[in-house]
């Protein structure tokens, strides 16, 4: 919580220019006054903010860390379903106070949102079937006739749309359709990040990962807030600094199989 600043304002003009400038922004004030923080999540993000279809329980690194944010702020955490395609509008329309689901720091998002310092980063990985005879190594992906699936609305769609020169990009939605398209043979490979690759390796005995021999596009992940509230942005950025320093980030990453992509 921000310290109380006492300034003797000798006039109405001084009160407007000095005392008014000391006040926090609307999101910061609302969270601190109501003791509720609304956290946008993408409930399909394995290891990050994943809603288990068997019991509807939310699990993942940012479920754990958003709970820590609530403790630090002495605020109740309310989760709001969002997605990479809608997070900009969800934040700007005040449907939530912060996006906490490993949001890639991309230029088109930076035009509308403010990001904390990164806390995770991931390169691009390919997932194919163990029986696939076409994709044996990374160099086999960008070849004529190869069908490459990506999740619609994600950074992967933008990045690979620019990088693929010979293969055909296939955008699919919802995320589970990628597996169906791959298992059926309608696509040869789908490209994803480290957390989602863990989902397939942990849960699908038919899946095989294809790692690039050198970095392709390492993307930093952070928490996002809307612009215009510097006090609220600083609150979130200070939180990331604390969890890096006190071990909470490392503990949550290890628990959820993401220790390899922590940004320290």
N, C-alpha and C positions, 0 to 999 in steps of 0.2 A: 504494500500500500504506500502511496506517495506521502512524504512528510507534510505536515501542516505548515504552510509558510505564512508568517504574520508580517504584513507590511502596513505601515501607517499611511493611508492614502489621504492626502490633504485636500483633494478636490474630486469632483465627479469625473473629470478628464483623467486624472491620475489613476482613479479606480478602474476606469475602462482600459487604459493602456497597460497598467502594471498588474493590478490584481486580476484582471480578466485574463492576462497572458499566462498567469500562474496556474490556471485551472486546467484540468485534464480534458481529454476529448470525450465524445459521447459514448463510445463503446467502453472505454476504460471506466468512466463514471457509472455506467449501467451495471457492469459486472461487479464493481466494488460495492455498489449500493444494494443490489439485489442478491448478491452472493450466489449467483448462478452464472456459469460459463457454458455457452452453447458451442459444441465442438462438431464441425462438419467432418464426416468420415466417408470413405468409400467402402461399404461392407463386403466387397468382393476381393479385397486386397489381402491375400494370404500372407501371414506373418506380420502384417502391418495393422490393418483394421478389418478383420475377417469375422463375419457372422456365420457361425457354424450352423449349417442347415438342419442338423440333427436335433439341436437343443436351443437354437437361436441365441446362443451365448456369443458375445463379442470377445475376441481375443486378438492379440498382436502387440507389437512394440508400442504403437501409438494409443492403444487402449490402456496399456500400463502407464505410459508417460502422461497421458491426459489425466489419469487419476492422480498422478503426482502433481500436475499443475493445479488441479482442484484443491489438493491438500495445501499447497503453497499459498494459494489465494484465499483459502478458507471458504471455498465456493463449491456448490453442487455442480456436477458435470451432467449436462443434457446432451445426448448425441442426436445429430441430425444427418440423415442419409444424404449424400451428395455424390459427386463423381468428378473425374478429371474434366469432363465436358461441361459441367455446370458450376464448378467451384467459383469461378470469377463472378458469375451472376448471383450465386447464393450468398457470397460475402457482401457484394455491393448492395444487394437487396435486404441486408440485415436478417437473413434467415439463420445465420449463425455468426459467432463472434470470431472464430478462428478455424482455419482448415488444418487438421492434423492427420494427414495420411500420406506422408512421404511425397510431398508435392514437388515435382521437378521445377527447378528455377529456369523458366523459359522466357524468351524475350517478349512473346505476345502476352504472357501473364504478368510480367513485370510492368507492363504499360498500365495495368489496372490494379495491381496488388503490391503490397510490401512483404518481403520475405525476411525471416530471421536468418541468422547464420546457418549454414548447412550442418546437418547432424548425421546424414547418411549420403552415400553416393553409389551409383551402380553403372556398369557398362551394359552392353546389349548381349543377350545370349539367345541361341537358337534351341528350340525343342523339336525333336522329330521322333519317329518310332524306331524301335530297335531293328525292325524288319525293313526299314526304308533303304533301298539300294541306291537312291539318287544322292542323298545328302550323307556324305561320310565325314566331311570336314568343312570348315568355315568357307573355304574357297568355292565349294559346290553350291552355295546358296544363290549368289548373284549370277545365274546362268540362264540362257534362253530356255523357256519352257517351264522353269521352276515357279511354283505358286507359293508365295510367302504371305502368311497371315499375320496381321497385327490387330490389336484391340482398337476399335474406332474411338477417337476423341482423346487418345493418350499421346504422350510425347513420342512414343515409338512410331506412331503413324506419320508424324511430321518428319522425324529424323530419317526414317528409312524411305519415305517418299522422295527425299532429296538424294539419298545415297545409292539406292538400287538403280542400276543402269540397264540391266538385261532381264532380270526376273520380274514377274508381275506381282504387284502388291495387292493383297486382298484384305480389306478392312471388315472386321466382323464385330458383332455385338449381339448378345451380352458376352462376357468373357468366357463362359463355359462352352460357347459355340466353337471356340478355337480348338478345343480338344476333340469335339465331334467332327469338325472338318478334317482334322489331322488323322484321327482314327479311321475315318471313312475313306481316306485317300484323296479327298477333294482338294487338299493343299499338301505340300511337301514338308513344310516347316512353319512354325510360327516363332516370331521374335518377341522377346519379353525382357524383363529386368531380373536381377538376382532374386528378389523376394518371390516373384511368381514362379521362377524356375524351381525354387525349393518346393513349392506346392506340388508340382508334377513329380519331382523326384521322390518326394515323401509319400505320395498317394497313388501313383500310377506305375505299375511294374512294366508297362510297355514303353515308357518314355526314355529318351536318351538326350542328354544335353550336348550341344555343340558350342564350344567356347571359342572366341576369336583368338588368334595367335598373338595379337597385339591390340591395345585399346581401340575401340571403334568410335564410341561416343559416350564418355563418362559424364553422367548427369548428376549434379548435386541436388539433394532433396532437403527441403526445409518446411517450416510452418508458414502459413500465409494469413495475412489480415488485409482488410481493405485500406486504401490510402486515406489520409486526412486525420489520423489519430496517432500522433507520434508517441504519446504516453502509453497507449496500448501496445503498439509495436515494440517499444522498449521493454515493457513488462514481459512479452514473449521472448524477446532476444535475451534478456537477462535470465529467464528460465532455462534456455538452452545452455547458456554459459554455466549455470549452476549444475545442471545434470551431467555435463561433461566433467566438471571438476569434482563432484562428490561421488561419482561412480554409478549414479542411477541410469545413465544412458548405457554404459557398458553392461550393466546387469540386465536391463530390459532387452538389449540386443542379443546377449548370450542366451537368454531364456527363449527367444523366438527365432533362433538360428540365423541371426543377421550380424553376428560379431565381425565378420569379414568386411562389411561395408560401412562400418562406423567411421565418421569423420571426427577426429579428436582436435 
